[in-house]
């Protein structure tokens, strides 16, 4: 037999073993790629020899003869030797493409099963193989069986265990949820588990925009009770990851969804609902201020405050209080805005001091607070007639000192504000 034939036979044998492992242990929840030298340490952890029946290691016959480990399967964790990845990938791709071509011209259930089996092996080796994902969508949409859709969620979660930023995997999960929505009695439980999955992945994969974007997408399927629960649950995580703007973006999505519920409740004159939403927004503002003072110079916190203040002025103070507290005169709402602005100026004063010029975080805090105040002055309605000219001059001096290379920009912004007020 030629060397090429031997190589193909070895790769085919590896694929069979790989697919056998996946079939025999459907509870595998993590896949990783391991250097051959690491298998020695794994052997020492479990004790005994590296054999096909001991220590959670599975090997081909050639591997046994040469003392090389190919797969590790123990406690529902699967390790694949980096030494065989290329050969295994080629075998999986060839097997999948052959089954895929035949299935396109036939409705044979056996061929459909082969497409799913080989496609699963291929995606666990190459998560961006779009044809494999699309073929699974086609087969699942034809069968319309809930167990198959749940299998797709399990597979994509397995892919995400080694490639947490795979756009294809996240997109596939959204497709599955769209398909089962309206026909699955446990949809809310699935949504809750999806949210937990994102948080688990975000803990190990920092600044994972795709994961958080998926979590934001889930909000549209949540009940109001789930929205409020997610707000409460995600607060601790956000408080420990104040530089991760994606988490705060998720909280903003939750708060907007809650605000949309207020708009619907107004038709039913549900004043209690409005008061609760007002309280949620106020608590978020207070919590954000505490984080700003505790974690100096974190831009994500200031960006979150801009969002909170914008909706506080435009929607909460101006609209919700006017509806939920109809007995109060309009001047009380004006006073509430005045009091809010006075509070923000006090926050600016406390954050604009730079006690240590060598500590860049204090300088960043001063710049963030001053630019936030410049931004805020542009959100105030002209009818308020609030005089901030002296404070704006102080802001200009502060910004020019902290960031002199942008002094012309600060002057332009302040002058533009003055012209608008006049």
C-alpha positions as CSV (number, residue, x, y, z in Angstrom):
1,X,0.0,0.0,0.0
2,X,1.3,3.5,-0.9
3,X,2.3,6.1,1.7
4,X,-0.7,8.2,0.6
5,X,-3.1,5.4,1.1
6,X,-1.6,4.6,4.5
7,X,-2.0,8.3,5.5
8,X,-5.7,8.4,4.3
9,X,-6.5,5.1,6.1
10,X,-4.9,6.5,9.3
11,X,-6.9,9.7,9.0
12,X,-10.1,7.8,8.3
13,X,-9.4,5.7,11.4
14,X,-8.9,8.8,13.5
15,X,-12.3,10.2,12.3
16,X,-14.1,7.1,13.2
17,X,-12.6,7.2,16.7
18,X,-13.5,10.9,17.0
19,X,-17.1,10.4,16.0
20,X,-17.4,7.3,18.2
21,X,-16.3,9.4,21.2
22,X,-18.9,12.1,20.4
23,X,-21.6,9.5,20.0
24,X,-20.7,7.5,23.2
25,X,-20.5,10.6,25.4
26,X,-23.3,13.0,24.5
27,X,-22.7,15.0,27.7
28,X,-19.3,16.3,26.5
29,X,-19.4,20.1,27.3
30,X,-15.8,21.2,26.5
31,X,-13.3,20.6,23.7
32,X,-9.7,21.6,23.7
33,X,-6.6,21.0,21.7
34,X,-3.6,19.5,23.6
35,X,0.1,19.2,22.8
36,X,1.2,15.6,22.8
37,X,3.6,16.3,25.7
38,X,0.7,17.3,27.9
39,X,-0.8,13.8,27.8
40,X,1.9,12.7,30.1
41,X,0.7,15.1,32.8
42,X,-2.9,13.9,32.2
43,X,-1.7,10.3,32.7
44,X,-0.1,11.2,36.0
45,X,-3.2,12.9,37.2
46,X,-5.4,9.8,36.8
47,X,-2.7,7.2,37.4
48,X,-2.2,4.0,35.5
49,X,-1.1,3.5,31.9
50,X,-2.3,5.3,28.8
51,X,-4.5,2.7,27.1
52,X,-7.7,2.6,25.2
53,X,-9.6,1.5,28.3
54,X,-7.9,3.3,31.2
55,X,-7.3,6.8,32.2
56,X,-9.9,8.2,29.9
57,X,-7.6,8.0,26.8
58,X,-8.6,6.6,23.4
59,X,-6.0,5.8,20.8
60,X,-5.6,4.3,17.3
61,X,-3.6,1.1,16.9
62,X,-0.7,3.0,15.4
63,X,-0.7,5.4,18.3
64,X,-0.5,2.6,20.8
65,X,2.4,1.1,19.0
66,X,4.3,4.4,18.9
67,X,3.2,5.5,22.4
68,X,1.4,8.6,21.0
69,X,-1.9,9.7,22.5
70,X,-4.5,11.2,20.1
71,X,-7.7,11.7,22.2
72,X,-8.4,12.3,25.9
73,X,-12.0,11.9,27.1
74,X,-12.7,12.1,30.8
75,X,-15.4,13.8,33.0
76,X,-17.2,14.9,29.8
77,X,-14.1,16.9,28.7
78,X,-12.5,16.0,25.3
79,X,-8.9,16.7,24.4
80,X,-7.6,16.4,20.9
81,X,-3.9,16.1,20.1
82,X,-2.6,19.0,18.1
83,X,-0.4,16.5,16.2
84,X,-3.4,14.9,14.4
85,X,-5.6,18.0,13.9
86,X,-4.7,18.5,10.2
87,X,-5.2,14.9,9.3
88,X,-8.4,14.7,11.2
89,X,-9.7,17.9,9.7
90,X,-9.0,16.7,6.1
91,X,-10.8,13.4,6.8
92,X,-13.8,15.1,8.4
93,X,-14.0,17.6,5.5
94,X,-13.8,14.9,2.8
95,X,-16.4,12.8,4.5
96,X,-18.8,15.7,5.1
97,X,-18.5,17.1,1.5
98,X,-19.1,13.6,0.1
99,X,-22.2,13.1,2.2
100,X,-23.4,16.6,1.5
101,X,-23.2,16.2,-2.2
102,X,-25.2,13.0,-2.1
103,X,-27.8,14.4,0.2
104,X,-28.5,17.3,-2.1
105,X,-29.8,14.9,-4.7
106,X,-31.5,12.5,-2.4
107,X,-33.9,12.6,0.6
108,X,-32.4,9.5,2.1
109,X,-32.5,9.7,6.0
110,X,-29.2,7.8,6.2
111,X,-27.4,10.4,4.2
112,X,-29.0,13.2,6.3
113,X,-27.7,11.4,9.4
114,X,-24.2,11.2,7.9
115,X,-24.2,14.9,7.0
116,X,-25.0,15.7,10.7
117,X,-22.4,13.3,12.1
118,X,-19.6,14.3,9.8
119,X,-20.6,18.0,10.0
120,X,-20.4,17.9,13.8
121,X,-16.9,16.5,13.7
122,X,-15.9,19.1,11.1
123,X,-17.3,22.1,13.0
124,X,-15.5,21.0,16.2
125,X,-12.3,21.3,14.2
126,X,-13.2,24.3,12.1
127,X,-16.0,26.4,13.6
128,X,-16.3,28.8,10.6
129,X,-17.2,26.2,8.0
130,X,-20.4,27.9,6.8
131,X,-21.5,25.0,4.6
132,X,-21.6,22.7,7.6
133,X,-23.7,25.1,9.6
134,X,-26.1,25.7,6.7
135,X,-26.6,22.0,6.0
136,X,-27.6,21.5,9.6
137,X,-30.1,24.4,9.4
138,X,-31.6,22.8,6.3
139,X,-32.0,19.4,7.8
140,X,-33.3,20.7,11.1
141,X,-35.9,23.0,9.4
142,X,-37.2,20.1,7.4
143,X,-37.6,17.8,10.4
144,X,-39.0,20.4,12.7
145,X,-38.3,18.3,15.8
146,X,-37.5,19.9,19.1
147,X,-34.9,17.3,20.1
148,X,-32.9,18.1,16.9
149,X,-33.0,21.8,17.7
150,X,-31.8,21.1,21.2
151,X,-29.0,19.1,19.8
152,X,-28.0,22.1,17.7
153,X,-27.8,24.2,20.9
154,X,-25.6,21.6,22.5
155,X,-23.3,21.5,19.5
156,X,-22.9,25.2,19.2
157,X,-22.2,25.4,22.9
158,X,-19.5,22.8,22.5
159,X,-17.9,24.9,19.6
160,X,-18.0,28.0,21.8
161,X,-16.1,26.1,24.5
162,X,-13.0,26.3,22.4
163,X,-13.9,29.3,20.1
164,X,-15.9,31.7,22.3
165,X,-15.9,34.4,19.7
166,X,-17.2,32.3,16.8
167,X,-19.8,34.5,15.0
168,X,-21.1,31.4,13.2
169,X,-21.9,29.6,16.4
170,X,-23.6,32.5,18.1
171,X,-25.6,33.1,14.9
172,X,-26.7,29.5,14.8
173,X,-28.0,29.7,18.4
174,X,-30.1,32.7,17.5
175,X,-31.5,30.8,14.5
176,X,-32.4,27.9,16.7
177,X,-34.2,30.1,19.3
178,X,-36.1,31.8,16.5
179,X,-37.2,28.4,15.2
180,X,-38.5,27.1,18.5
181,X,-40.0,30.4,19.8
182,X,-43.8,30.1,19.9
183,X,-43.7,26.3,19.9
184,X,-41.6,25.5,23.0
185,X,-43.2,25.6,26.4
186,X,-39.8,25.9,28.1
187,X,-38.6,28.9,26.0
188,X,-38.1,31.1,29.0
189,X,-36.0,28.5,30.7
190,X,-33.9,28.3,27.6
191,X,-33.5,32.1,27.5
192,X,-32.3,32.0,31.1
193,X,-29.7,29.3,30.4
194,X,-28.6,31.3,27.3
195,X,-28.0,34.3,29.5
196,X,-26.0,32.2,32.0
197,X,-23.9,30.7,29.2
198,X,-22.9,34.2,28.0
199,X,-21.9,35.2,31.5
200,X,-19.8,32.0,31.9
201,X,-18.1,32.6,28.5
202,X,-17.6,36.3,29.2
203,X,-15.7,35.4,32.4
204,X,-13.1,33.5,30.5
205,X,-13.2,35.4,27.3
206,X,-12.7,39.1,28.1
207,X,-14.2,41.9,25.9
208,X,-16.2,39.3,24.0
209,X,-18.5,41.6,21.9
210,X,-20.2,38.7,20.1
211,X,-21.2,37.0,23.3
212,X,-22.7,40.2,24.8
213,X,-24.4,41.0,21.5
214,X,-26.1,37.7,21.7
215,X,-27.2,38.4,25.3
216,X,-28.6,41.7,24.2
217,X,-30.6,40.0,21.4
218,X,-32.1,37.6,24.0
219,X,-33.7,40.6,25.8
220,X,-36.5,40.8,23.2
221,X,-37.7,37.3,24.3
222,X,-37.6,38.1,28.1
223,X,-40.6,38.8,30.2
224,X,-40.6,41.9,32.4
225,X,-39.8,39.8,35.4
226,X,-36.8,38.3,33.6
227,X,-35.6,41.7,32.6
228,X,-35.7,43.0,36.2
229,X,-34.0,39.7,37.4
230,X,-31.2,40.1,34.8
231,X,-30.7,43.7,35.8
232,X,-30.2,42.6,39.4
233,X,-28.1,39.6,38.5
234,X,-25.7,41.3,36.1
235,X,-25.0,44.2,38.5
236,X,-22.4,42.2,40.5
237,X,-20.6,41.1,37.4
238,X,-20.5,44.6,35.9
239,X,-19.2,46.0,39.2
240,X,-16.2,43.6,39.0
241,X,-15.6,44.3,35.3
242,X,-15.9,48.1,35.1
243,X,-13.7,48.4,31.9
244,X,-16.0,46.0,29.9
245,X,-18.4,48.4,28.1
246,X,-20.2,45.4,26.6
247,X,-21.7,44.5,30.0
248,X,-23.0,48.0,30.5
249,X,-24.4,48.0,27.0
250,X,-26.4,44.9,28.0
251,X,-27.7,46.7,31.1
252,X,-28.7,49.6,28.8
253,X,-30.6,47.2,26.6
254,X,-32.4,45.8,29.6
255,X,-33.4,49.2,30.9
256,X,-34.7,50.3,27.5
257,X,-36.8,47.1,27.4
258,X,-38.2,48.0,30.8
259,X,-38.9,51.5,29.6
260,X,-40.8,50.2,26.6
261,X,-43.0,48.3,29.1
262,X,-43.8,51.7,30.7
263,X,-45.0,53.1,27.4
264,X,-47.4,50.2,27.0
265,X,-48.5,50.4,30.6
266,X,-49.4,54.1,30.2
267,X,-52.3,53.1,28.0
268,X,-53.7,51.2,31.0
269,X,-52.8,54.1,33.4
270,X,-50.6,51.9,35.5
271,X,-49.0,54.5,37.7
272,X,-47.4,52.0,40.0
273,X,-45.5,50.5,37.1
274,X,-44.1,54.0,36.3
275,X,-43.0,54.6,39.9
276,X,-41.1,51.3,39.9
277,X,-39.3,52.2,36.7
278,X,-38.4,55.6,38.1
279,X,-36.9,53.8,41.1
280,X,-34.9,51.4,38.9
281,X,-33.4,54.3,36.9
282,X,-32.6,56.3,40.1
283,X,-30.9,53.2,41.7
284,X,-28.8,52.8,38.5
285,X,-27.7,56.4,38.6
286,X,-26.6,56.1,42.3
287,X,-24.8,52.8,41.6
288,X,-23.0,54.3,38.6
289,X,-21.9,57.3,40.7
290,X,-20.5,55.0,43.4
291,X,-18.5,53.0,40.8
292,X,-17.2,56.2,39.2
293,X,-15.8,57.4,42.5
294,X,-14.4,53.9,43.4
295,X,-12.8,53.1,40.0
296,X,-11.0,56.2,38.9
297,X,-10.7,57.0,35.2
298,X,-12.9,54.2,33.7
299,X,-14.4,55.6,30.5
300,X,-17.1,52.8,30.3
301,X,-18.7,54.2,33.5
302,X,-18.9,57.7,32.1
303,X,-20.4,56.4,28.9
304,X,-23.0,54.5,30.9
305,X,-23.8,57.7,32.8
306,X,-24.5,59.6,29.6
307,X,-27.1,57.1,28.7
308,X,-28.7,57.2,32.1
309,X,-28.8,61.0,32.3
310,X,-30.1,61.4,28.8
311,X,-33.1,59.2,29.5
312,X,-33.5,60.6,32.9
313,X,-34.0,64.1,31.5
314,X,-36.0,63.2,28.4
315,X,-38.1,60.3,29.5
316,X,-38.0,59.8,33.3
317,X,-38.2,63.3,34.7
318,X,-40.1,65.0,31.9
319,X,-42.6,62.2,31.1
320,X,-42.9,59.5,33.7
321,X,-43.0,61.8,36.7
322,X,-45.6,63.9,34.9
323,X,-47.8,60.8,34.5
324,X,-47.2,59.0,37.8
325,X,-47.4,62.2,39.9
326,X,-50.2,64.1,38.1
327,X,-51.2,66.0,41.2
328,X,-47.8,67.8,41.2
329,X,-47.4,71.1,39.3
330,X,-45.0,71.2,36.4
331,X,-42.7,73.4,38.3
332,X,-41.8,70.5,40.5
333,X,-40.5,68.7,37.5
334,X,-38.4,71.7,36.6
335,X,-37.0,71.8,40.1
336,X,-36.2,68.1,39.9
337,X,-34.1,68.8,36.8
338,X,-32.4,71.7,38.4
339,X,-31.6,69.6,41.5
340,X,-30.2,66.9,39.2
341,X,-27.9,69.3,37.4
342,X,-26.7,70.7,40.7
343,X,-25.8,67.2,41.8
344,X,-23.9,66.5,38.5
345,X,-21.9,69.7,39.0
346,X,-20.9,68.4,42.5
347,X,-19.9,65.2,40.9
348,X,-17.8,67.1,38.4
349,X,-16.1,69.0,41.2
350,X,-15.2,65.8,43.1
351,X,-13.8,64.1,40.0
352,X,-11.9,67.1,38.4
353,X,-9.2,67.2,41.1
354,X,-5.9,65.7,40.1
355,X,-4.0,64.9,43.4
356,X,-1.2,63.2,41.6
357,X,0.0,64.3,38.2
358,X,2.0,61.0,37.8
359,X,-1.1,58.9,38.2
360,X,-2.7,58.8,34.7
361,X,-6.1,57.5,36.0
362,X,-6.7,60.8,37.9
363,X,-6.0,62.8,34.7
364,X,-8.3,60.5,32.7
365,X,-11.0,60.9,35.4
366,X,-10.8,64.7,35.1
367,X,-11.1,64.6,31.3
368,X,-14.0,62.2,31.4
369,X,-15.9,64.2,33.9
370,X,-15.3,67.5,32.1
371,X,-16.3,66.2,28.7
372,X,-19.3,64.5,30.2
373,X,-20.4,67.9,31.6
374,X,-19.9,69.6,28.2
375,X,-22.0,66.9,26.7
376,X,-24.7,67.3,29.4
377,X,-25.0,71.0,28.8
378,X,-26.1,70.3,25.2
379,X,-28.9,68.0,26.4
380,X,-30.5,70.7,28.6
381,X,-33.6,72.4,27.0
382,X,-33.1,76.1,26.3
383,X,-36.3,76.8,28.2
384,X,-34.6,75.9,31.5
385,X,-32.5,79.1,31.4
386,X,-29.7,77.6,33.4
387,X,-26.6,79.8,33.6
388,X,-23.5,77.7,33.3
389,X,-21.1,80.2,31.8
390,X,-18.8,80.4,34.7
391,X,-18.7,76.6,35.0
392,X,-18.0,76.2,31.3
393,X,-15.0,78.5,31.6
394,X,-13.7,76.4,34.4
395,X,-14.2,73.3,32.3
396,X,-12.2,74.8,29.5
397,X,-9.3,75.6,31.7
398,X,-9.4,72.1,33.2
399,X,-9.5,70.4,29.8
400,X,-6.8,72.6,28.3
401,X,-4.5,71.8,31.2
402,X,-5.2,68.0,31.2
403,X,-5.2,67.7,27.4
404,X,-3.5,70.8,25.8
405,X,-3.3,69.3,22.4
406,X,-7.1,69.5,22.1
407,X,-7.5,73.0,23.5
408,X,-9.0,74.4,20.3
409,X,-11.6,71.7,20.4
410,X,-12.6,72.6,23.9
411,X,-12.8,76.3,23.1
412,X,-15.0,75.5,20.0
413,X,-17.4,73.3,22.1
414,X,-17.8,76.0,24.8
415,X,-18.2,78.8,22.3
416,X,-20.8,76.8,20.4
417,X,-22.7,76.2,23.5
418,X,-22.7,79.9,24.4
419,X,-24.0,80.8,20.9
420,X,-26.8,78.3,21.2
421,X,-27.9,79.7,24.5
422,X,-27.8,83.3,23.2
